[in-house]
Amino acid sequence: MKKKHLNLYIGIDPGWSGCLVFIQDKNIRFFDCPKYASGMALIVNQIIENFYKSHNIYCYIEKVHTIDKWSKQSGDKLMINYGMWHGIFAAHNIKLAEVLPMTWQKYMVNKIHTNPKENSLETVERIQGYWGYDKWEKTPMNLIKVVGNNHNRSDALLLAMFCERTKGKLCE
């Protein structure tokens, strides 16, 4: 496939309450994870409709697994979402690169607190030069306002920014 001049960088926190974030130029759009695969597919379909012809699309998804302290139900939901994102992107022939949390966090997160969620949220407060949008809204907002106290949004944003920083090279 011929390389296009513009790039779209996507970061996905695949949790049940996760988020998909994409960066296009200096605009960042946030999509909280829908509860059904059809809603997830709709987000990706809209991205394809708006950007596939004009942009190279690079996507990083956090490589996750369940942990013992979670309930079986929480772990199952996490892995279901993880698999659904993979399937939806595969159906559009867009490769997802799996990135371990410790990899993207090493380069993107200011480690001030012992709690990684607090570190992620605090790192977002230092980001400048971008506009935030909730879904397909036309009115930009301050990133801190869009992210709020939602660590899933902050993680997906930082993962998308890691994708942007690395120019999507893990997708190759």
PyMOL commands that place a pseudoatom at each C-alpha (Angstrom):
pseudoatom trace, name=CA, resn=MET, resi=1, chain=A, elem=C, hetatm=0, pos=[0.000, 0.000, 0.000]
pseudoatom trace, name=CA, resn=LYS, resi=2, chain=A, elem=C, hetatm=0, pos=[1.246, 3.463, -0.895]
pseudoatom trace, name=CA, resn=LYS, resi=3, chain=A, elem=C, hetatm=0, pos=[2.141, 5.657, 2.097]
pseudoatom trace, name=CA, resn=LYS, resi=4, chain=A, elem=C, hetatm=0, pos=[-0.057, 8.703, 2.575]
pseudoatom trace, name=CA, resn=HIS, resi=5, chain=A, elem=C, hetatm=0, pos=[1.176, 12.072, 3.786]
pseudoatom trace, name=CA, resn=LEU, resi=6, chain=A, elem=C, hetatm=0, pos=[-0.991, 12.309, 6.887]
pseudoatom trace, name=CA, resn=ASN, resi=7, chain=A, elem=C, hetatm=0, pos=[-1.041, 10.023, 9.905]
pseudoatom trace, name=CA, resn=LEU, resi=8, chain=A, elem=C, hetatm=0, pos=[-3.678, 9.002, 12.425]
pseudoatom trace, name=CA, resn=TYR, resi=9, chain=A, elem=C, hetatm=0, pos=[-2.480, 7.548, 15.732]
pseudoatom trace, name=CA, resn=ILE, resi=10, chain=A, elem=C, hetatm=0, pos=[-4.804, 5.436, 17.868]
pseudoatom trace, name=CA, resn=GLY, resi=11, chain=A, elem=C, hetatm=0, pos=[-4.378, 4.242, 21.456]
pseudoatom trace, name=CA, resn=ILE, resi=12, chain=A, elem=C, hetatm=0, pos=[-6.733, 1.737, 23.067]
pseudoatom trace, name=CA, resn=ASP, resi=13, chain=A, elem=C, hetatm=0, pos=[-7.195, 0.918, 26.724]
pseudoatom trace, name=CA, resn=PRO, resi=14, chain=A, elem=C, hetatm=0, pos=[-9.197, -2.287, 26.126]
pseudoatom trace, name=CA, resn=GLY, resi=15, chain=A, elem=C, hetatm=0, pos=[-10.844, -2.553, 29.527]
pseudoatom trace, name=CA, resn=TRP, resi=16, chain=A, elem=C, hetatm=0, pos=[-14.605, -2.879, 29.977]
pseudoatom trace, name=CA, resn=SER, resi=17, chain=A, elem=C, hetatm=0, pos=[-14.589, 0.788, 30.973]
pseudoatom trace, name=CA, resn=GLY, resi=18, chain=A, elem=C, hetatm=0, pos=[-11.717, 1.479, 28.578]
pseudoatom trace, name=CA, resn=CYS, resi=19, chain=A, elem=C, hetatm=0, pos=[-11.323, 4.042, 25.870]
pseudoatom trace, name=CA, resn=LEU, resi=20, chain=A, elem=C, hetatm=0, pos=[-10.175, 4.519, 22.289]
pseudoatom trace, name=CA, resn=VAL, resi=21, chain=A, elem=C, hetatm=0, pos=[-8.331, 7.762, 21.576]
pseudoatom trace, name=CA, resn=PHE, resi=22, chain=A, elem=C, hetatm=0, pos=[-7.038, 8.997, 18.264]
pseudoatom trace, name=CA, resn=ILE, resi=23, chain=A, elem=C, hetatm=0, pos=[-4.707, 11.831, 17.393]
pseudoatom trace, name=CA, resn=GLN, resi=24, chain=A, elem=C, hetatm=0, pos=[-5.058, 13.572, 14.064]
pseudoatom trace, name=CA, resn=ASP, resi=25, chain=A, elem=C, hetatm=0, pos=[-2.692, 16.509, 13.753]
pseudoatom trace, name=CA, resn=LYS, resi=26, chain=A, elem=C, hetatm=0, pos=[-3.127, 18.313, 17.113]
pseudoatom trace, name=CA, resn=ASN, resi=27, chain=A, elem=C, hetatm=0, pos=[-6.707, 17.138, 17.616]
pseudoatom trace, name=CA, resn=ILE, resi=28, chain=A, elem=C, hetatm=0, pos=[-7.475, 14.325, 20.047]
pseudoatom trace, name=CA, resn=ARG, resi=29, chain=A, elem=C, hetatm=0, pos=[-10.809, 12.503, 20.096]
pseudoatom trace, name=CA, resn=PHE, resi=30, chain=A, elem=C, hetatm=0, pos=[-11.994, 10.308, 22.970]
pseudoatom trace, name=CA, resn=PHE, resi=31, chain=A, elem=C, hetatm=0, pos=[-14.435, 7.392, 22.654]
pseudoatom trace, name=CA, resn=ASP, resi=32, chain=A, elem=C, hetatm=0, pos=[-15.332, 5.524, 25.824]
pseudoatom trace, name=CA, resn=CYS, resi=33, chain=A, elem=C, hetatm=0, pos=[-15.658, 1.812, 25.147]
pseudoatom trace, name=CA, resn=PRO, resi=34, chain=A, elem=C, hetatm=0, pos=[-19.215, 0.852, 24.215]
pseudoatom trace, name=CA, resn=LYS, resi=35, chain=A, elem=C, hetatm=0, pos=[-20.686, -2.155, 25.986]
pseudoatom trace, name=CA, resn=TYR, resi=36, chain=A, elem=C, hetatm=0, pos=[-21.381, -4.033, 22.724]
pseudoatom trace, name=CA, resn=ALA, resi=37, chain=A, elem=C, hetatm=0, pos=[-19.262, -5.018, 19.741]
pseudoatom trace, name=CA, resn=SER, resi=38, chain=A, elem=C, hetatm=0, pos=[-21.613, -3.168, 17.379]
pseudoatom trace, name=CA, resn=GLY, resi=39, chain=A, elem=C, hetatm=0, pos=[-20.804, 0.127, 19.123]
pseudoatom trace, name=CA, resn=MET, resi=40, chain=A, elem=C, hetatm=0, pos=[-17.078, -0.615, 18.956]
pseudoatom trace, name=CA, resn=ALA, resi=41, chain=A, elem=C, hetatm=0, pos=[-17.390, -1.415, 15.247]
pseudoatom trace, name=CA, resn=LEU, resi=42, chain=A, elem=C, hetatm=0, pos=[-19.306, 1.824, 14.664]
pseudoatom trace, name=CA, resn=ILE, resi=43, chain=A, elem=C, hetatm=0, pos=[-16.423, 3.880, 16.085]
pseudoatom trace, name=CA, resn=VAL, resi=44, chain=A, elem=C, hetatm=0, pos=[-13.903, 2.114, 13.846]
pseudoatom trace, name=CA, resn=ASN, resi=45, chain=A, elem=C, hetatm=0, pos=[-16.208, 2.365, 10.812]
pseudoatom trace, name=CA, resn=GLN, resi=46, chain=A, elem=C, hetatm=0, pos=[-16.475, 6.138, 11.319]
pseudoatom trace, name=CA, resn=ILE, resi=47, chain=A, elem=C, hetatm=0, pos=[-12.703, 6.425, 11.622]
pseudoatom trace, name=CA, resn=ILE, resi=48, chain=A, elem=C, hetatm=0, pos=[-12.320, 4.456, 8.388]
pseudoatom trace, name=CA, resn=GLU, resi=49, chain=A, elem=C, hetatm=0, pos=[-14.910, 6.596, 6.592]
pseudoatom trace, name=CA, resn=ASN, resi=50, chain=A, elem=C, hetatm=0, pos=[-13.231, 9.836, 7.677]
pseudoatom trace, name=CA, resn=PHE, resi=51, chain=A, elem=C, hetatm=0, pos=[-9.545, 8.964, 7.439]
pseudoatom trace, name=CA, resn=TYR, resi=52, chain=A, elem=C, hetatm=0, pos=[-8.729, 5.758, 5.539]
pseudoatom trace, name=CA, resn=LYS, resi=53, chain=A, elem=C, hetatm=0, pos=[-8.309, 7.405, 2.127]
pseudoatom trace, name=CA, resn=SER, resi=54, chain=A, elem=C, hetatm=0, pos=[-6.197, 10.286, 3.384]
pseudoatom trace, name=CA, resn=HIS, resi=55, chain=A, elem=C, hetatm=0, pos=[-4.258, 8.948, 6.387]
pseudoatom trace, name=CA, resn=ASN, resi=56, chain=A, elem=C, hetatm=0, pos=[-1.927, 6.148, 7.378]
pseudoatom trace, name=CA, resn=ILE, resi=57, chain=A, elem=C, hetatm=0, pos=[-3.600, 4.586, 10.408]
pseudoatom trace, name=CA, resn=TYR, resi=58, chain=A, elem=C, hetatm=0, pos=[-1.454, 3.274, 13.243]
pseudoatom trace, name=CA, resn=CYS, resi=59, chain=A, elem=C, hetatm=0, pos=[-2.950, 1.678, 16.326]
pseudoatom trace, name=CA, resn=TYR, resi=60, chain=A, elem=C, hetatm=0, pos=[-1.459, 0.584, 19.643]
pseudoatom trace, name=CA, resn=ILE, resi=61, chain=A, elem=C, hetatm=0, pos=[-3.503, -1.464, 22.074]
pseudoatom trace, name=CA, resn=GLU, resi=62, chain=A, elem=C, hetatm=0, pos=[-2.428, -2.088, 25.635]
pseudoatom trace, name=CA, resn=LYS, resi=63, chain=A, elem=C, hetatm=0, pos=[-1.382, -5.728, 25.969]
pseudoatom trace, name=CA, resn=VAL, resi=64, chain=A, elem=C, hetatm=0, pos=[-3.306, -6.849, 28.994]
pseudoatom trace, name=CA, resn=HIS, resi=65, chain=A, elem=C, hetatm=0, pos=[-4.085, -9.992, 30.934]
pseudoatom trace, name=CA, resn=THR, resi=66, chain=A, elem=C, hetatm=0, pos=[-6.202, -10.783, 33.937]
pseudoatom trace, name=CA, resn=ILE, resi=67, chain=A, elem=C, hetatm=0, pos=[-4.798, -10.721, 37.437]
pseudoatom trace, name=CA, resn=ASP, resi=68, chain=A, elem=C, hetatm=0, pos=[-5.767, -12.793, 40.471]
pseudoatom trace, name=CA, resn=LYS, resi=69, chain=A, elem=C, hetatm=0, pos=[-7.229, -9.948, 42.524]
pseudoatom trace, name=CA, resn=TRP, resi=70, chain=A, elem=C, hetatm=0, pos=[-9.910, -9.257, 39.883]
pseudoatom trace, name=CA, resn=SER, resi=71, chain=A, elem=C, hetatm=0, pos=[-13.173, -11.110, 39.834]
pseudoatom trace, name=CA, resn=LYS, resi=72, chain=A, elem=C, hetatm=0, pos=[-13.569, -13.736, 37.132]
pseudoatom trace, name=CA, resn=GLN, resi=73, chain=A, elem=C, hetatm=0, pos=[-16.285, -11.618, 35.551]
pseudoatom trace, name=CA, resn=SER, resi=74, chain=A, elem=C, hetatm=0, pos=[-14.040, -8.505, 35.344]
pseudoatom trace, name=CA, resn=GLY, resi=75, chain=A, elem=C, hetatm=0, pos=[-11.220, -10.505, 33.813]
pseudoatom trace, name=CA, resn=ASP, resi=76, chain=A, elem=C, hetatm=0, pos=[-13.550, -12.112, 31.291]
pseudoatom trace, name=CA, resn=LYS, resi=77, chain=A, elem=C, hetatm=0, pos=[-14.966, -8.745, 30.211]
pseudoatom trace, name=CA, resn=LEU, resi=78, chain=A, elem=C, hetatm=0, pos=[-11.465, -7.327, 29.782]
pseudoatom trace, name=CA, resn=MET, resi=79, chain=A, elem=C, hetatm=0, pos=[-10.358, -10.199, 27.566]
pseudoatom trace, name=CA, resn=ILE, resi=80, chain=A, elem=C, hetatm=0, pos=[-13.591, -10.111, 25.542]
pseudoatom trace, name=CA, resn=ASN, resi=81, chain=A, elem=C, hetatm=0, pos=[-13.035, -6.417, 24.747]
pseudoatom trace, name=CA, resn=TYR, resi=82, chain=A, elem=C, hetatm=0, pos=[-9.393, -7.071, 23.955]
pseudoatom trace, name=CA, resn=GLY, resi=83, chain=A, elem=C, hetatm=0, pos=[-10.382, -9.739, 21.437]
pseudoatom trace, name=CA, resn=MET, resi=84, chain=A, elem=C, hetatm=0, pos=[-13.212, -7.666, 19.950]
pseudoatom trace, name=CA, resn=TRP, resi=85, chain=A, elem=C, hetatm=0, pos=[-10.908, -4.702, 19.248]
pseudoatom trace, name=CA, resn=HIS, resi=86, chain=A, elem=C, hetatm=0, pos=[-8.484, -7.081, 17.533]
pseudoatom trace, name=CA, resn=GLY, resi=87, chain=A, elem=C, hetatm=0, pos=[-11.247, -8.568, 15.393]
pseudoatom trace, name=CA, resn=ILE, resi=88, chain=A, elem=C, hetatm=0, pos=[-12.758, -5.239, 14.393]
pseudoatom trace, name=CA, resn=PHE, resi=89, chain=A, elem=C, hetatm=0, pos=[-9.412, -3.791, 13.323]
pseudoatom trace, name=CA, resn=ALA, resi=90, chain=A, elem=C, hetatm=0, pos=[-8.481, -7.021, 11.531]
pseudoatom trace, name=CA, resn=ALA, resi=91, chain=A, elem=C, hetatm=0, pos=[-11.754, -6.845, 9.598]
pseudoatom trace, name=CA, resn=HIS, resi=92, chain=A, elem=C, hetatm=0, pos=[-10.604, -3.452, 8.295]
pseudoatom trace, name=CA, resn=ASN, resi=93, chain=A, elem=C, hetatm=0, pos=[-7.098, -4.750, 7.571]
pseudoatom trace, name=CA, resn=ILE, resi=94, chain=A, elem=C, hetatm=0, pos=[-5.545, -2.375, 10.120]
pseudoatom trace, name=CA, resn=LYS, resi=95, chain=A, elem=C, hetatm=0, pos=[-2.790, -3.885, 12.208]
pseudoatom trace, name=CA, resn=LEU, resi=96, chain=A, elem=C, hetatm=0, pos=[-2.867, -3.407, 15.974]
pseudoatom trace, name=CA, resn=ALA, resi=97, chain=A, elem=C, hetatm=0, pos=[0.458, -3.394, 17.770]
pseudoatom trace, name=CA, resn=GLU, resi=98, chain=A, elem=C, hetatm=0, pos=[0.268, -4.796, 21.282]
pseudoatom trace, name=CA, resn=VAL, resi=99, chain=A, elem=C, hetatm=0, pos=[2.212, -2.693, 23.787]
pseudoatom trace, name=CA, resn=LEU, resi=100, chain=A, elem=C, hetatm=0, pos=[2.892, -3.735, 27.373]
pseudoatom trace, name=CA, resn=PRO, resi=101, chain=A, elem=C, hetatm=0, pos=[1.905, -1.150, 29.993]
pseudoatom trace, name=CA, resn=MET, resi=102, chain=A, elem=C, hetatm=0, pos=[5.460, -0.980, 31.322]
pseudoatom trace, name=CA, resn=THR, resi=103, chain=A, elem=C, hetatm=0, pos=[6.740, -0.153, 27.813]
pseudoatom trace, name=CA, resn=TRP, resi=104, chain=A, elem=C, hetatm=0, pos=[4.539, 2.844, 27.036]
pseudoatom trace, name=CA, resn=GLN, resi=105, chain=A, elem=C, hetatm=0, pos=[4.538, 4.041, 30.651]
pseudoatom trace, name=CA, resn=LYS, resi=106, chain=A, elem=C, hetatm=0, pos=[8.348, 4.073, 30.713]
pseudoatom trace, name=CA, resn=TYR, resi=107, chain=A, elem=C, hetatm=0, pos=[8.382, 6.740, 27.991]
pseudoatom trace, name=CA, resn=MET, resi=108, chain=A, elem=C, hetatm=0, pos=[5.132, 8.587, 28.640]
pseudoatom trace, name=CA, resn=VAL, resi=109, chain=A, elem=C, hetatm=0, pos=[4.317, 8.706, 32.363]
pseudoatom trace, name=CA, resn=ASN, resi=110, chain=A, elem=C, hetatm=0, pos=[5.811, 10.946, 35.029]
pseudoatom trace, name=CA, resn=LYS, resi=111, chain=A, elem=C, hetatm=0, pos=[6.207, 8.609, 37.994]
pseudoatom trace, name=CA, resn=ILE, resi=112, chain=A, elem=C, hetatm=0, pos=[5.512, 10.851, 40.955]
pseudoatom trace, name=CA, resn=HIS, resi=113, chain=A, elem=C, hetatm=0, pos=[3.010, 8.755, 42.927]
pseudoatom trace, name=CA, resn=THR, resi=114, chain=A, elem=C, hetatm=0, pos=[2.993, 5.080, 43.882]
pseudoatom trace, name=CA, resn=ASN, resi=115, chain=A, elem=C, hetatm=0, pos=[-0.399, 4.661, 42.180]
pseudoatom trace, name=CA, resn=PRO, resi=116, chain=A, elem=C, hetatm=0, pos=[-0.007, 4.317, 38.367]
pseudoatom trace, name=CA, resn=LYS, resi=117, chain=A, elem=C, hetatm=0, pos=[-3.524, 5.694, 37.802]
pseudoatom trace, name=CA, resn=GLU, resi=118, chain=A, elem=C, hetatm=0, pos=[-2.635, 8.924, 39.604]
pseudoatom trace, name=CA, resn=ASN, resi=119, chain=A, elem=C, hetatm=0, pos=[0.599, 9.158, 37.607]
pseudoatom trace, name=CA, resn=SER, resi=120, chain=A, elem=C, hetatm=0, pos=[-1.284, 8.778, 34.339]
pseudoatom trace, name=CA, resn=LEU, resi=121, chain=A, elem=C, hetatm=0, pos=[-3.821, 11.467, 35.237]
pseudoatom trace, name=CA, resn=GLU, resi=122, chain=A, elem=C, hetatm=0, pos=[-1.121, 13.853, 36.445]
pseudoatom trace, name=CA, resn=THR, resi=123, chain=A, elem=C, hetatm=0, pos=[0.925, 13.356, 33.261]
pseudoatom trace, name=CA, resn=VAL, resi=124, chain=A, elem=C, hetatm=0, pos=[-2.057, 14.464, 31.171]
pseudoatom trace, name=CA, resn=GLU, resi=125, chain=A, elem=C, hetatm=0, pos=[-2.130, 17.747, 33.092]
pseudoatom trace, name=CA, resn=ARG, resi=126, chain=A, elem=C, hetatm=0, pos=[1.287, 18.590, 31.628]
pseudoatom trace, name=CA, resn=ILE, resi=127, chain=A, elem=C, hetatm=0, pos=[0.332, 18.023, 27.968]
pseudoatom trace, name=CA, resn=GLN, resi=128, chain=A, elem=C, hetatm=0, pos=[0.149, 21.180, 25.890]
pseudoatom trace, name=CA, resn=GLY, resi=129, chain=A, elem=C, hetatm=0, pos=[-0.574, 22.092, 22.288]
pseudoatom trace, name=CA, resn=TYR, resi=130, chain=A, elem=C, hetatm=0, pos=[-3.479, 19.695, 21.666]
pseudoatom trace, name=CA, resn=TRP, resi=131, chain=A, elem=C, hetatm=0, pos=[-7.253, 20.144, 21.526]
pseudoatom trace, name=CA, resn=GLY, resi=132, chain=A, elem=C, hetatm=0, pos=[-9.585, 17.572, 23.035]
pseudoatom trace, name=CA, resn=TYR, resi=133, chain=A, elem=C, hetatm=0, pos=[-12.930, 16.438, 21.670]
pseudoatom trace, name=CA, resn=ASP, resi=134, chain=A, elem=C, hetatm=0, pos=[-15.500, 14.101, 23.139]
pseudoatom trace, name=CA, resn=LYS, resi=135, chain=A, elem=C, hetatm=0, pos=[-16.401, 11.726, 20.313]
pseudoatom trace, name=CA, resn=TRP, resi=136, chain=A, elem=C, hetatm=0, pos=[-17.291, 13.639, 17.124]
pseudoatom trace, name=CA, resn=GLU, resi=137, chain=A, elem=C, hetatm=0, pos=[-18.097, 16.948, 18.840]
pseudoatom trace, name=CA, resn=LYS, resi=138, chain=A, elem=C, hetatm=0, pos=[-17.111, 20.014, 16.829]
pseudoatom trace, name=CA, resn=THR, resi=139, chain=A, elem=C, hetatm=0, pos=[-16.233, 22.244, 19.786]
pseudoatom trace, name=CA, resn=PRO, resi=140, chain=A, elem=C, hetatm=0, pos=[-12.738, 21.688, 21.207]
pseudoatom trace, name=CA, resn=MET, resi=141, chain=A, elem=C, hetatm=0, pos=[-12.131, 21.509, 24.945]
pseudoatom trace, name=CA, resn=ASN, resi=142, chain=A, elem=C, hetatm=0, pos=[-9.139, 21.585, 27.218]
pseudoatom trace, name=CA, resn=LEU, resi=143, chain=A, elem=C, hetatm=0, pos=[-7.621, 18.069, 27.481]
pseudoatom trace, name=CA, resn=ILE, resi=144, chain=A, elem=C, hetatm=0, pos=[-7.823, 18.085, 31.270]
pseudoatom trace, name=CA, resn=LYS, resi=145, chain=A, elem=C, hetatm=0, pos=[-11.548, 18.753, 31.040]
pseudoatom trace, name=CA, resn=VAL, resi=146, chain=A, elem=C, hetatm=0, pos=[-12.110, 15.950, 28.491]
pseudoatom trace, name=CA, resn=VAL, resi=147, chain=A, elem=C, hetatm=0, pos=[-10.092, 13.411, 30.489]
pseudoatom trace, name=CA, resn=GLY, resi=148, chain=A, elem=C, hetatm=0, pos=[-11.445, 14.495, 33.859]
pseudoatom trace, name=CA, resn=ASN, resi=149, chain=A, elem=C, hetatm=0, pos=[-10.736, 11.913, 36.561]
pseudoatom trace, name=CA, resn=ASN, resi=150, chain=A, elem=C, hetatm=0, pos=[-10.984, 8.997, 34.119]
pseudoatom trace, name=CA, resn=HIS, resi=151, chain=A, elem=C, hetatm=0, pos=[-7.717, 7.023, 34.187]
pseudoatom trace, name=CA, resn=ASN, resi=152, chain=A, elem=C, hetatm=0, pos=[-8.916, 4.867, 31.260]
pseudoatom trace, name=CA, resn=ARG, resi=153, chain=A, elem=C, hetatm=0, pos=[-9.082, 8.010, 29.116]
pseudoatom trace, name=CA, resn=SER, resi=154, chain=A, elem=C, hetatm=0, pos=[-5.669, 9.163, 30.335]
pseudoatom trace, name=CA, resn=ASP, resi=155, chain=A, elem=C, hetatm=0, pos=[-4.089, 5.766, 29.640]
pseudoatom trace, name=CA, resn=ALA, resi=156, chain=A, elem=C, hetatm=0, pos=[-5.581, 5.568, 26.132]
pseudoatom trace, name=CA, resn=LEU, resi=157, chain=A, elem=C, hetatm=0, pos=[-4.416, 9.134, 25.455]
pseudoatom trace, name=CA, resn=LEU, resi=158, chain=A, elem=C, hetatm=0, pos=[-0.868, 8.421, 26.591]
pseudoatom trace, name=CA, resn=LEU, resi=159, chain=A, elem=C, hetatm=0, pos=[-0.825, 5.216, 24.552]
pseudoatom trace, name=CA, resn=ALA, resi=160, chain=A, elem=C, hetatm=0, pos=[-1.954, 7.175, 21.458]
pseudoatom trace, name=CA, resn=MET, resi=161, chain=A, elem=C, hetatm=0, pos=[0.750, 9.747, 22.167]
pseudoatom trace, name=CA, resn=PHE, resi=162, chain=A, elem=C, hetatm=0, pos=[3.297, 6.930, 22.449]
pseudoatom trace, name=CA, resn=CYS, resi=163, chain=A, elem=C, hetatm=0, pos=[2.075, 5.721, 19.056]
pseudoatom trace, name=CA, resn=GLU, resi=164, chain=A, elem=C, hetatm=0, pos=[2.535, 9.257, 17.703]
pseudoatom trace, name=CA, resn=ARG, resi=165, chain=A, elem=C, hetatm=0, pos=[5.969, 9.614, 19.293]
pseudoatom trace, name=CA, resn=THR, resi=166, chain=A, elem=C, hetatm=0, pos=[7.151, 6.322, 17.768]
pseudoatom trace, name=CA, resn=LYS, resi=167, chain=A, elem=C, hetatm=0, pos=[5.436, 7.146, 14.434]
pseudoatom trace, name=CA, resn=GLY, resi=168, chain=A, elem=C, hetatm=0, pos=[3.518, 3.857, 14.657]
pseudoatom trace, name=CA, resn=LYS, resi=169, chain=A, elem=C, hetatm=0, pos=[6.672, 1.831, 13.994]
pseudoatom trace, name=CA, resn=LEU, resi=170, chain=A, elem=C, hetatm=0, pos=[5.505, -1.067, 16.189]
pseudoatom trace, name=CA, resn=CYS, resi=171, chain=A, elem=C, hetatm=0, pos=[2.741, -1.661, 13.626]
pseudoatom trace, name=CA, resn=GLU, resi=172, chain=A, elem=C, hetatm=0, pos=[5.231, -2.547, 10.893]
for i in range(1, 172): cmd.bond("trace and resi %d" % i, "trace and resi %d" % (i + 1))
show_as sticks, trace
zoom trace
